[in-house]
Amino acid sequence: MRLDHVGLTVGDLCSLRDWYRDALELTVEFSFEIAEHDFKGVMLRGDGYRIELLERAGSTGRPSPANPIEAALVRGFGHIALDVADVDSAYRRLIEVGATDRMSPRPSPEPGVRMAYVADPEGNLIELLDRTATR
């Protein structure tokens, strides 16, 4: 088995589609709609991973955590983690395109790994990991 994709329900599909596409340099693989449920989605493809963004009328948001420690107080989806070549530059780039800081770059609890957290424009956490030293 291998992970196929991560699904994330959002409040503004078009806006988040554009943000994820541009910020993470993803491509739109396909879009879909189930009109009788007022449900729409888009599958975005990265280098070896996919993110599915979903929007349904009437959905509600959960509180946006201030940091990953706070996020662990709520069960369920916590964050998307991406392996990047340079945490500091990836972090700066995402902040420049509208992400917000949730944990600045620093050593990870995992030996030899650097990490940072940002939140997308709707407050969903994205972890950035640099495993260069462990490869």
Stockholm file with secondary structure:
# STOCKHOLM 1.0

chainA/1-135         MRLDHVGLTVGDLCSLRDWYRDALELTVEFSFEIAEHDFKGVMLRGDGYRIELLERAGSTGRPSPANPIEAALVRGFGHIALDVADVDSAYRRLIEVGATDRMSPRPSPEPGVRMAYVADPEGNLIELLDRTATR
#=GR chainA/1-135 SS CCCCCEEEECSCHHHHHHHHHHHTTCEEEEEEEEGGGTEEEEEEECSSCEEEEEEETTCCCCCCCSSHHHHTTSCSCCCEEEECSCHHHHHHHHHHTTCEEEEEEEECSSTTCEEEEEECTTCCEEEEEECGGGC
#=GC SS_cons         CCCCCEEEECSCHHHHHHHHHHHTTCEEEEEEEEGGGTEEEEEEECSSCEEEEEEETTCCCCCCCSSHHHHTTSCSCCCEEEECSCHHHHHHHHHHTTCEEEEEEEECSSTTCEEEEEECTTCCEEEEEECGGGC
//
